[in-house]
Amino acid sequence: MSTSASNEGKVVQLNERTAAREAKAKPMGELLDRVCQTVTSRLETVARNVFDNVDDVLFDLAEKAPSNASQVEFFDGMRELRKARPLIERKFRANIDRNFVEFARGNSVAQAAPAARGPSAENLTLVDERELEETLAIAGMAAKAEGRLSRSLFAVNQRLAMINGGAAVESQDSPLGPTAVGQAFRQAMADVQVQLQIKLITFKLFERFATTALEKLYDDVNADLVGRGVLPNGPDTQAASATPAGDARVVDDRSGNESISYPAERLPPGYGTAPSRGNVELSVEMFDSLRDLLAQRHVSVQALPNRESSVSLADTHELIRTLSSLQHQFNSRADSHSMDASEASSLIRQVKQNLIDQVSRQRGADARPRSVSSADEDTIDLVGMLFEFILSDRNLPSQFQAILGRLQIPYLKVAVLDKHLFAQASHPARRLLDTLARAGLSWSEESDPGSRLLDKANMVVERILTEFVDDLEIFESERADFDHFMNLYRKRSDVAEQRAAETARGKEKLSVARRLAADEMLKRIDGRQLPAIVLDILARPWANYLVLTLLRNGEDSPEWRNGLRFADELVWSALPKTSTRDAERLHRLLPQLETALRHGLGTIASHDDDVHRTLDDLSSFYTAAMAGAPVPLKSVREVIGESAIDIAGGHDVGGERLIEDPQPSPVEEAIRSVDSTAAVDEVASTMADDDPFLMQARGFKSGAWFEFRFPEDDFERAKLSWISPFTSNFLFVNRRGLKVCERGVEELACELRDGRTILLEQTPLFDRALGAVVARLRAEPADPTVLDA
């Protein structure tokens, strides 16, 4: 740290001591002074915890640093924080003391620390980037804490107002509010010469320890002031009895928030109350984001205190009883079993109001009407948004949307009982919902003609609605039963899928063999003028013989090489012979050609009459050629274009019809496709090699699910079952393992671009729903009236 910085720190330190002396000299009053001492003592512990842990955090980050420069940055940060720690802790305490001094004088704590409110839209571009990052970090911490601790903070502020002249105290002006506390710590760190990243890490640690400490601090301050006669009948004293006897409080060590859940012995086997680290880390982060966004909706709520001052809060047991009543009423409705997705969506929007209405008609021991707490109302809203997403999720058929939509009330009960539903991916209720949704992803009317899967899903939902009260074991047992059903079904579909894949592989192998045989023949005869009989043999029966040879023996076999040698010799034999040596060689070659041709035609099961006719025609050609008679020459395209007799008969190879009368030979197929090649190229040319849809299609893996939209509004869901290693063509099957269609890469890319084919999401439904809710809350402006229902 530079000398100037050190001197500045000493001057500030003297100023802080002066402020501390002023605080002691100022007649705050005994109660406010007592609160000040409690707050500064507790927050000193927070600062100690931060610096006791920051070394370990920075050391771990240094060990994992991607470069030496980054590692040095972390180690330098550790060294500077150690040096500055005593000064930071003293300044932090002095800043807290000053907050109480300003409060006692009637000054605004927020005005004393304007940066705590965060940058405005007007001056955002004028704020230094480093200052902006620090401001956002502290403002975010304050918003989270104020939202989570709104009720107890409100009670503290009411009592502070009573002991400081009666003027209303807003959260941002409270000397022990998260805004003032966070800003006090930021100001204490202002002169520490470390990288911004190090400072933000320190702020994050402070957020973690401070949020936990503030919750306990507010409770203790409230209890102490109540004991001294300050607002003994405040709303928080009514909520104090909300925890049911026998319930366990579970503290989330990431945020410090408590959520009521039943003891571990009432949970399903293998299910713990604390989320396991690793497999649920993303879920926990997602839940933290949700809680932060929900908390921000409460920061500016002014109507909440007035409402809660005239009511008493319903406890968990009362909420569960009310929800169970609603669950029974819903399940007894005659139309609940046959409602569609739109009707279920309408019902979702009614659940919250019905619940609040029923709770408000109840009376507590003090005869005041019951009310739903802010935290429980957040839970109601969150579950409602989750099920609104489910009923609009295009990945689920409408039939499954309606089935899952009936689970809203049971899942609301689960969420009230155990907040880990949102943070723990292995939660039994969450796993059941994901399992049902995964089955729905593959469902279509065509793949479930007897509605067995649909009926089974309905049975699961029916049992949850009928039997679930508060024992989460039912979700695990229903999931296991449904998985067993799906596994039995999957065994049958796997057999059919394997057959479809084998058929596709055989077809693909045949296609590759036909293309290779055509290429080899065209190398020898395309662009040359030869006798029609020679062209006809090579373009039709011999090309088919080469295909069969490839399928049976492979490209490296002697049979394949001999087949190509025959083609070369037959072409040579048809060329004019200008020397005695060539004529003598032709005489010796003809018997060999006849033998090889007879063998090839027999191999492809040509009819005897066709074999004799072909050999006779070939013999006539040789006789005429050796006699010097003129022989008409043609191109292979002319021969193919003419109406020639297909000498190859039908033959089955591996279940595929290799050569049929109406099916062209490989060479015919290759030549006739030339005219359509231009059209194919025109389609392909519209998609550049880096086209996002083409790149997406190339990246697909087996197991992905799609929805195909066929003509006449016909829909089918199919899984990518097999990808050709030769052509990258795709085979798609339905959930019964039956072939739905085949697509080439470019063809599938075009369908994706046009919306005729849609890739279905593979991410578990609950994760997608949470992500959608987070996006929705981030897009919504904070509504100060959301809790005034």
N, C-alpha and C positions, 0 to 999 in steps of 0.2 A: 504494500500500500504506500502511496506517495506521501511525502512530508506534509504537503498542503492538505491532503485528505485527512491525515492524522490530526493536524491542527484544527481542521473544520470539525472533526469528531469531538475534540476537546471542548471547543466552543459550544457545540450543541449539548454536550454533556453538562456543562455549567448551566445552560439554559434550562435543561430538563430538571436539574436540581432546584433551580429557582422556582419552576412551576410546581414542583413537589412541595416546596415550602409554602407556596401560596395555597396549595390545596389544603395543607394542614391548618394554615392560618384562617382560611375562609370558614366561617361558621356554617357548614353544610347542614347541620342537624345530626343528631345522634344516629338516627336510622339510616340516612343516606351515607353517612360516613361508614357505618357498619357494612352496608352493601358494598361500598367502594373497597374496603379492606378485603372482604370475601372475594370480590371479583379479581382484584390484583393478585391476591395469593394464588387463586386457581389458575389464572392465566400465566403466571410465572412458571407454574408446573408445565403448562402447555409448551412454552418456549423451551424449557429444559428438555422435554421429550423430543421436540423437533431436532435440537442440536445433538441430542444423544443418539439419534437414529440417522441423521443425514450423512454421517461418515460412512456407515455401512451401505447406504443406498448408492452414494457416489462411488464407493470402492467397487461395488458390484457392477455398476455401469462402466467403470474404467476397465475392468477385466473383460467386458464384452464389447469394448469400443472397436469400431471397424478400422481405425487408423491410429498411428502413434500420436498424431496431433489431437485427436479427440480424447485419447487417454490422458495426455498432458493437461488438457483443459479440465477434466474431472479432478485430477490430483491437485492442480492449482486451486480449483474451487474449494476442495476440502481444506487446504492450507489457509486460505483467506478466511473461510468461515470460522475455523478454529481461532484465528487471531482476533476476529471481530466479535466473537460470541459474547464476551462479558459486556462490551459496549452495547450490543444489540439488545441483550436482556435488560440492561438498565434503562435504555431508551424506551423499550416497549412498556415497561412498568410506568415510566414517567408519562408516556403518551396516554395510558389508561387513566392515570391520576388526572391528567389535564382534561380528559373527556368529562370526568365527573365535576371538575372545577367549572368548566364551561356550562355544563348542565345546571349546576347549582346557581350559576349567575343568570340563568334564563337564556343562554345563547344556544344556537343550533350546533350540534355536533357535526351535522352534515356540512354546514357552512364552513366550519373549521377545517374540514377535509373534503373539498369539492371534488377531488378526483375519484372519491369513492362512488359517486353516482355514475361514473363511466362517461366517456366522451359523447358529446351531442353530435347530431348529424351536421350542425353548422360548422363545428370546429374540428371535425374528425381528421381532415387532411392536414391540419396544422399541428396535430399531436405527434410528437416524436414516436417512431415505431416501437422503440424499447418501452417508452412510457405507456403506450397504448397496450402492449402485451401485458405489462404489469397491472394496468388498470382493469383489463378484461379478466385477468386471473382472479384478482381480489373481488371484483364485482360478481363474478360467477360464483365464487365461494359464498359470498353474502346472500345471493339470491337463493342458492340451494338451502342454506341453513335457515334463512327466514321462512322459507316455505315449509320445511320439515318441522320446524319448532314454532310454528306460528301461534299455536294455542298457548303454550307456556310462556312465550315471549310477550304475547298480548297481555297475559295476566301480570307479568312482571312490570310491563309498562304502565298498566292501570295503577299498580301499587306505587310505582315511582312517582306518578302524577299526584297521588294522594299525599305523599310525604314531601313533595317539592312545590307546593302551592296550588295544585289542582289543575294546571294547564295540561291538556291532552298531550301524550307522548307518542309520536310515530316511531315505527321500528327503526327508520334510518337516522332518527335523532336520539335514539336511546344510547346512553353511555356504555351499556353492556350489550348492545345489539350487534349482530354479526358484521354489519357495515362498519361500525366504529372500531370493533375489535380487529377486523381485517385491515382497515386502514392504519391503525396504530402499529401493527406489525410491519406493514409495508414501509411506513415512514421510518421505523427503527432500522430497516435494512437499506435505506435510501443511499447511504454513502459507502456501502460495501462494494469493493471493486472486484466483481466477478462477472463472468459471462451471463447473458440473459437466461440461457438454458439452466444454469446452476440456480439462479434466483427463482425461476419458475418451479423447479423441482422442490426447492425449499418451501415455496408457497403451497405447493401441493401437500407436502407433509404437514404444514401448519393447518391446512384445511381439514385433513384427516383427524388430527388430534384435537383441534379446536371444536369441530362439530360435535364430537363425542363429549368433550368437556362442557360445552355450553348447554347441552341438554340436561346434564346433571346439575350444572350451576343454576340454571333457571328454576329447576325443581326445588333446589335447596333454598334459593333466595325467596321463592314464593312461600315455601313452608316456614321459613324463619319469620317473614313479615306477617304471615297469617297468625303465627304463634304470638306475635306482638300486637295483634288486633287490627292489622291493615287489611281491609276487605276480606274478612273471614268467610264470607259466603260468595266468593267469586266463582265464575264458571269452572275454573280448574279444580275446585274442591269437589264439584259434582262428578267430574270425570275421573277422580282419583279412585273411585270404586268400580271402574269399568272393567278391570281385569278379573275374569272369573276365578273363583277359588279352584285351586288344583291345576291351573294352566301354568305353562312355563314361559318365561320371557326369554326370547332369543335375540341377542344383540348382533347385528351385522357389523363385523369388524371393519368393513370397507367404509361405512358411512356413519356408524354410531346409532343408526335408527333402530328402534325396537319394534318387533312385530309379535303379536300374540299368536302362539301356536300350541297345540296340545302336546303333552309329554311324549317322549320317543316311544314308549311302550304302546301307544295307541296308533302308531304309524305302521304301514305294511312292512313285512320282513325285508331287510336289506335296504330300507329307505331311511336315511339319517336326516336329522333336522338341519345340519349344516351342509352347504353345497361343497362337493369335493373340488379341489383346485385342479385345473387342467382341462377336463372335459366340459366344464361349465363356465370357463372364463369369459367367453364371448357373451353368454347369456347374462352373466352378472353385469358386464359392462352395459349391455342393452337395458337391463333393468335400472341401472344407475341413471342412464340417460332419461328413461321414462320418469323416474322419480324427480329428477331435476326439472324436467319440463312441466310436470304436474305441479311441482312446488312453485314455479314461477307464476302459475295461475292464481296463487294465493297471496302473493307479495302485496298487491294493491287492493286486496279485498277489504272494504270498510264495513260492509253490512254484516260480516260474520260475527263480530263480537256482540252486536246488539241482538242478533238472533239467538246466540247460544246463552246469553244472559237470562233469557226468559224460558229456557227449556233445560231439560237434563238429557245427557247423552245416553243413547241406547248402548248396552254392553254387547259383547260378542254373542252370548247365549240368546239374548233377545233378538238380535239380528238373524241368527240361525233359525230360531223358531218362526220368525216372520217369513223368512225365505222358504222354509219347509212348507209353510201354509200356502205360499204362492206356487210352489212346485206342485203340491197336491191339486190345487185349483186348476193349474195349467194342464196337468196330465189327465184330469178327469173330463176335460173338454172333449166333446165328441169329434171335433174337427182337428184336434191337435195331431192326430196320427196321419192325416191326409193333407195337411197344409203344404203349400208350395213355398219356394224361397221368398217370394215377395210378401206373403202373409207372415212368415217367420220374421222377416225384417221389420215389419210393422210392430210385431209383438215385442221385439228387442227394445224398441224405443219407448214402450209402455212400462217395462219392468221397473225402471228407476222410479218413475212417478208412483206406481202402485206400491212399491216398497216404502217410499217416504211417507205416502199417505197412511199406510197401515201402521208404521212406526209412530207417526204423530198422533194417532188415535189412542195410543197406549199412555199410561200414566205411571210415573215413578212413585217412590215412597213419599216424596214431597208434594204429590198431586200435580206436579208440573208435567206438561206434555213431553214426550220423548222426541229426540231428534237424532239424526244420523251425524256422526262426527265428520270433520273434514277429511280425515284419513280414510274412513270407510266410504265417504262419498267419492273420493278419488278412486278407490277400488271399484266401486260400482261403475263409474265412468269408464275406467280402463277396461273392465270386462265387457262392457257394452260396446266399446270401440273395437275390441278384438272380434266380437261376434258379428259386428257390422262388416268387418273385413272378410270374415269367413263367408258371409252371405253375398259378397260381391266378388269373391275370388274366382277369376276365370279358369283357374286350374282345376276347380271342382265342378262336376256336372251339377245342374240345378237340383237333381234328386238328392244328391249327397249334401248340398248346401242346406236343404230343408231339414234333413235328418240331423246334421250337426247343430243347426240352429236351435233345436229343441233343448240343447244342453246348457243354454245360457245360465239358467237359475242354479243348477247343480254346480257349475263352475264358479259362479259368484259365491256360493257357499264355501267352496274350496278356497277361493282367494281370501275370504274373510277369515277362515280358520288358519290358513297357512300362506303367508306372503311369499314363501319360497316357490310357489307355483310359477312366479314370473322370473325368478333368478336361477332356478335349478332345472337343467335340461332333463335330468333323470327323474323328475317328479312324476309319480304314477299317473296322475290325472293328465298331465301334459303328454306323457308317452301314449296314453290311450287315444287322445285326440289326434296326435300325429299318425298313429297306426291306422285309425279309421280314415283319415284324410289321404294317406298313402294308398289305401285300397280304392278310395274314390277317384284318385288320379287316373287309374287304369280302367275305370268302369265305363261301359257304354251298354245300351240296350242290346246291341248286336252280340256283345261278348258275354252277356248274362241273360240268355233267353228265358231261363226259368226263374229269374230274379232271386236266385239263391243268395248271392252276395248282398244285394239290397235288403233282403229280408233279414239276413244275419246282422247287418249293421243296425237295422231297426230294432232287433231284439236286444242288442247291447244297450242302445239308448233307452229303450223301454225299461230295462232292469235298473239303470242308473236313476231314472226318474221315479221309479216305484220304490226302490229300496234304499237309496243313499240318504243318510241323515247327517252323520258327521264322521263316519269311519272310512278312511281313504283306502282301506284294503280292497274295497269293491272295484276300484279303478284298476288295480293291478291284476285282480283275478279275471276281470272282463277282458283286459288286454291279452292275458295269457290264453284265454279261451278263444278269442278272435284270431290270435296268431296261429293257434293249432288248426283252426278252420282254414286259414289261408295257406298254411303249409300243405295240408292235404290237397287242396285245390291246385297248389303250385306244382305238386309232383306230376299231376296229370297234364298240366299245361306245359311243363318242361319237356315231356316226351313229344308232344305235338310241335313245340318250338324247335326241338332238335331235328325232327323230320323236315320241317320247313327249311331249316338252315342247310341240312344235307342236300335237299332238292336244289336250293339256291346255289350251293357250292358245285353240285353236278352241272347245273345249267351254266354257271360261270366258267367252269372248266371246259365245257363243250364250246362255249363262245370263244374262249381264248384259243382253243385248238383249231376251230374253224377259221379264225382270223389269221393264225400263223400259217395254216395250210394254204389259204388264199394268197397270202403274201409271197410264199415260196413259189407258187405256181405263176403268179403274175410277174415275178422277177424273170421268169423264163419265157413267158409268151406275150406279155403285154408290150405293145408297140412293134410287134413283129408280124410279118405276113407269112402264114403257114397254111398247110392243107387243112380243110375243115375237120376231117376225121381226127387229126392229131390234136387240134385245139379242143374238139369236143371231148376226147378222152381225158386230156389233162384238166380241163375246166370243170368236168362233171364227175365221172366215176373215180378218176384217180385222186382228185382233191378230196373226195369223201373217204377214200381208202387212207389217205394221209391223216385225216382227222381221227379215224378209228385207231390207226397206228399210234398216234400221239396219246390217245386216251388209254390204250392198253399198255404201251411200252415206254412212252416218254420220249423226250427230244434227244436224249443221249444214246438211244438204243440202236443196234445194228439195223433193225427193221426200218426205222425212220431214215437212216442214211441210205439204205438200199432203195427206199421209195423215192428219195430225191435223185439218186443216181439213175433210176429208170426214167424219170422225167427228163433229165439231161440227155440221156441216150435217145429217147424218143424224139426230142427236138432235133438232135443231130441227124437222126435217121431221115428226117423229113427235108433236110437241106439238100440242094443239088450236089452231086458227087462229081468232082472234076478230075479225079485221078483213079488209076487202077487200084492203088492201095486202099483208097476210101471205099471203092466198090467191093473189094474183097472183104474188108472189115464189116461192111453192111451185111453181106451174105452170112458171115459168121455170127453177127449180132441178132439177126431176125429170129432165130429159134429161142434165143434167150429172152428177147422182148416178148415173144408170144407166151412163153412160160410164166414170166413175171406178171404180164397183164392178166393171164387166166387166173393166177393165184390172187391177184388184187381184186378182180371182179368177184371171185368166189368168196373172198373174205368179207366183202360188203353185201353178200347174199344177192347178187344180181341174178335175175332169172336166166335159165339156160339159153332160152331163145335170144335174149339180149346179148349174152356172151358170144354166141355163135355169130350173130349179126355184126357185132363190133369187130370180131376177129376177121370175118369175111371182108368187111369194108376196108379194114386196114391192109389185108393181103392184096386186095384189088388196087389200092393206092400204090403199094410197093411194085406190083407187076407193071403198072402203067409207068411209074417213074423210071424203072430200070429199062423199060422199052423205049424211053425217050419221049413218051407222049406228054403233051402239056397238061399240067395239073393246076386247077384254079386255086389261087391263094386268097386267104381272107385274114382279117384281124379277129382277135378274140371277141371284140365288142360286136362285130357283125354276126359271129356265130351265136353269141348269147342272145342277140336281138332277134334272131330267127326262131321260128317255132321248131325246136328240135325235140326229138324223143328222149326222155330221161331214161337212160338205160339202167339206172340204179333203182333197185326195188326197195321196199321198206325193210328197216332193221332196227331193233331195239338195242340200245346200249345203256345199261344201268338205269333202266326205267325211262330214259329219254328217247324220243323218236328221232334217231339220227338222220335218216334220209327218208323223206316221204315224197310221194309224187308231187303234191303241191308246193313242197318246200324247195327253194332253190339251193344249188350247191354253194359251198363257200365262195367260190370264184364269182358265180352269178350274183350272189348276195353283195359281194364287195363292189362289183361293177355297177349294179343297179342302184347302190346307195350313193354313187357319185352325184347323181342329179339332186338328191336331197341334202347333200353335204353343204351346199351353199346356204340353204335355209337354216341348217343346224349351226353353221358358223355365224350366221347373222344373229341368232339368238345368243350364242355364247359371247359374241363380240360386244354385246351390250353390258357385259359384266367384266370389268377390269380384274386383273389378277389380284389386286388389293381391295376388291369390293368387299365391304364389311360382311355382307350376307354370304358371299362365297367363302370368305375366311372363316366365318362362323360354322358353315356347313362342313368345311374340312376338319374342324376341330371336334366334331361330335364323336362321342364314344358309345359303345354298346351299352344298353340299359337306359338311355334317355327316352323320355316319353313325349309324344307329339299328338296334336289334334289335327287331323286332315279334314278339310272341307271340300267335299266332292260336289259335283254338279247336283242341281235340284235340292240344295240345302241339306245334303246328307253329310252327317258328321261321323267320324270314327276316330277312336283313340288307339294309338299303336306304339309299340316299343321298338326302338332300333335294336334288332336282334343280331344282325351280322353285317360286317363290312367286307366287301371283296378285297383281297390283297392285290388283285390284278387291276381292277378298274375303279376301285373305291365306291362301287355301287352299294346302295343300302337296301337291306331287307327289313321290313317292318311287320310285326305280328301283333295280334291283339292279346288280351290277358289270358285267353284260352290257348295261346300258342299257335293260332292259325294265321296264315299269311294274309296281310291286308293289302300291301303294295310293295313295289320296288321303285327306287328312285336313284338317278345319277346325281353326282354332286352338284353340277350346274342346274339341273332340273329342280332339285330340292332348294337350292339357293334362290332361284326365281320364285318358287312358291312361298318361301319365307318373306321375300321382299313384297310380294303381292298380297300377303296375308291369307293365302289359301292353306298354309300350314303354319302352325304355331307350336313353338317349343314350350313344353310345360315345365314349371319350376320343380326342381328336385329338393330344394331346401325344405326342411320340416315346416308344417303349417304354422305351428306356434311361433317359431322364429320369424317367419315371414309376416305374421300378423303383428308381432311386436315391432318389427322394423317399419311396417306401414303406419302404426300408431305414432311412433317416434317422428316419422316424416310429417304426419298430419299435425302433430302438436307444434313442431318447429315452424310449420307454414302458417299456423294460426296466430294472430296477435293475442296477447294476454287479455282475457276478458274479465274485468273486475266484477261481473255479475254472475259468473258461472255457478257460484255457490248460493245464490239467492233464491233458488227454486223452493 
